[in-house]
Amino acid sequence: MIETCSKRCMLFGTVSLGILTIVVLILESHLADSLTGSQRRNKTFPTENNSTCWLTQPYTVISECHPCSDFEIRSKSIGVCIHTNFKEILRCENGETVTKSCDRVAYLEERKFWKFTIWSFFLGSMSSLVVMLRMRVLNHRAKRRARQVLANGTI
């Protein structure tokens, strides 16, 4: 089936899939940003000293969500590190500082995404290169056989 497609048709299909992928990524990113705001408020994460001032009062983020250190996880010195291995430090309007467990770290997720994307591109490029080289070898063999048949005079 795919062998019957022309180069123009294959190029059109590849470009269409690329554009569709980019549109899906943009929509997914937009929807993820809009959903995480409402879902984040509904999730209850463990907090240090069982303080829940961040639920009822305005707060400022002192330290964005980041991974706990190995020492904090192993020693269990900060209780919130036990659950998700990530912590976020908040300061409520009344001055209370709260350490809260959080879901995931944005920059680590982005780094994982780009690693996956780069590895996928690399593997796809290598696969494409191997296929082109294999086609070249097979075409060369077919031409050699055709030359031999024509040189022998038997068809």
N, C-alpha and C positions, 0 to 999 in steps of 0.2 A: 504494500500500500504506500509506504513512504517513499519507495523507490520511484514511483510514478510522478512524484511532485517535482516541479521545475525549481530551479534555484530561486527564482523570483517568489514563488509560492512559499518556499522554505524560509526565505528572508522575511517575508510578510508575516508568517506565523511566529517566527522568533521575536520579531519586533513587537507584535501584538501581545505575546506572552510577557515580554519585558515591561511594556506599558501597563498591562493588567497587574503585574506584580507590584509596581511602584504605586499604583492607585490603591491597591489593597493595603500596602504598608502605610500609606498616608491616612486612609480611613481608620485602620486599626489603631494607629497612634493617636488620632483625634478622639476616637471612642474610648480608648484606654485612659487618656487624660481626663475626659469628662466623667467617666465612671469611677475612677479611683478616688476622686474627691468625695463623692457621696458614700462610697463603700468604706473609705478610710474612717469616716466619722462613725459608722455603724460597727466597725470591728472593735472589739475590746482586747487590748493587749495588756499583758501584765505590766505593772508599774512598780518601781521601788517604793517601799514604805506604804504601799496601798493608797497612794494619793491619787485622787481623781479630779483635781482642780482643773486639769486641762479639758475635762468634759463639760464643765459648767462655766468656766471663765475664759476670757481671751488669753492667749499665750503667745510667746515668741519662741522660735526655735533657736536654741543656742548652738546646738550641734546637730547637723542633718543626720539621717539614718546612716550608720556606718558599722562595719563588723566589730564585734568584741574581740579583744586580744585573746590569745591562747591561754594566758594566765587567768584572765577573768572567767573564761569558760571552765577550765579545769578546777580552779579553786572555788568556783561558785561564789566569789566575793560580791558580785553584782547579780542579784537574782534574776533580773530580766534577760541576762545573757543565756540562761539555761534553755529558754523556750525556742527562740528563733536564731540565736547567735548574732543578732543585730540589736543595736541600741540607738536611742535618740534622746537628746537632752533638751528639755523644755523649761521655760520659766513662765510661771503663771503671773497674772496681774497682781496678785497679793504678795509677790516676791518669792514664792516657794519654787525651788528647783526640783524638777521631777525627771528621773531617768525612766524611759518607757521602752518596752520592746517594740520593734517595728518589723514590717513585713520583709522588705528587700531593699537593697541599695541600688539606686538608679544607675550610678556610673559603672558598677560591676555588671549589671544587666546589659548595659550598652556595650561594654567591653566584650562580653560573651557573644552578643549579637554580631559585632564586627569580626570577631575571631571566626565564628561560624560562616559568615559571608565570605571572608577572605579564603578560608579553607575550601569552601564550595566552589568559588571561582577558580582556585588553583587546581583542584581535582578535575573540574569540568574542562579547563584548558588542557591539562595533561591528557585526559581521555580523548579530547578532540585531536590533539597532536598524534597520539598513538593510532587513532582511526585513520587519519590522513596518511601517515607513514605506511600503515598496512595496506591501504588502498593503492598507494603508489607501487608497493612491492607486487601486489596481485595484478595490477595493470601491466607492469613490466613483464611478469611471467606470461600473461595472456598474449602480449605482443610477441614475445620470443617464440611461443608455441605457434602462433599464426605465421611468423616468418619461417619457422622450420617446415610447417605444412606446405607453405607456398614454395619454399626452396626444393622440397622433395617432389613437387609437382602432383601430389595426390590431394584431391579435395574431398 
